[in-house]
Amino acid sequence: MLAEVNRTGDLFFDSAWLSSTLRGHSSPAVAARVQRFLDELPAAYSPQLRALLLQKTDLLFRAARAQAR
């Protein structure tokens, strides 16, 4: 859906929306699901959106690693 919103410009895409969606999540299970999503992105996926996803999921992955210790 991110690519569609970004492509069509139907909505103003604000990276804060992505941060808000992930905020409060820190479990290894959520991090694993997000990692699967990232791993399954098509090769032609927008490099800018891929980079934004990686940036906005960084805190989730750090928190999940800390919980797994």
N, C-alpha and C positions, 0 to 999 in steps of 0.2 A: 504494500500500500504506500510506503514511503516514496518509492520510485514514481508511482502514478501521481501522487500529490505534487511531487517536485516537477514532473514532466508537464502536467497540465496547467499548473499554476492556479488550480481552482481555489486553493487555500493558500494563504501566506504561510510558508513553511518556516517555522521558527525552531531553531535547535533547542530552545527551552522546552518545547513540547516533548521532545524525545527525552530530555533530562527528567521532566516531570513524570513521564511514563515509567521510567526506571527507578525513580526516587523511592527509597524505603525498601527496596529489594536488595538482599545481601546473601541469600542462601545459596549454597552450592547447587541445589536443584535448579534454581532460576538461572544461575550462571551457565549451567550445562545446557539448558534449553536455548538461551541466547547464543551460546557458542555453536550449537547445531544450526540455528538460523543463519549465523554468519558463514558457517562452513558450506551451507547449501545455496548461498547466493550465486547466481549465474556469473560466469566469467565476464559477461558484457554489462554487469551492474555498474551503475554510475560510480566512478572512482571517488567523486566528491561525497556521495552519500555513504559509500563504504568507509571512507575516512571519518566521516561524522559519526557513524555508528560505532566505530572502534574508539573514538574519543569519548563518546558519551557512555560507553559500557565499561570504561576503565575502572571506575570506582566500584561498580558491581563486582567485577572480577577480583579486585583487590580485597574487598570485603569477604567474598566467598572463600578466597584462599586463606584469609585470617581465621575464618570460622572452621575451616577444615583441619587446622593445625591442632 
